Amino acid sequence: MSDSDSGDKVVWFVAGIAIGATIALLYAPASGEVTRRKIAKKTEKGRTAIADSGKEMYERGKDMYEKGRKLADDAAEMFERGRKIVESTAANLKG
């Protein structure tokens, strides 16, 4: 499972919680004002959870990018060293 799949599942899970909570509040025996306040609080909690999840996914993506970049730099350096070895070996064989 990729990080993207995990992130999508987290978002849908949080959205499901928010929808379920909203439906439960709508059927709860409370006044309209109290219900609206509860919905607003739950919505804010959901928004915060999604924002936190997004920040975490961004940080993980940034870390993965940096690791990939380092691997690419290391591979390029190894390639260059190998090329120099081949060139020097070829020059030694000719001379």
Buried (B, 14 or more C-beta within 10 A) or exposed (E): EEEEEEBEEBBEEBEEBBEEBBEEBEEEEEEEEEBEEBBEEBEEBBEEBBEEBEEEBEEEEEEEEEEEEEEEEEEEEEEEEEEEEEEEEEEEEEE
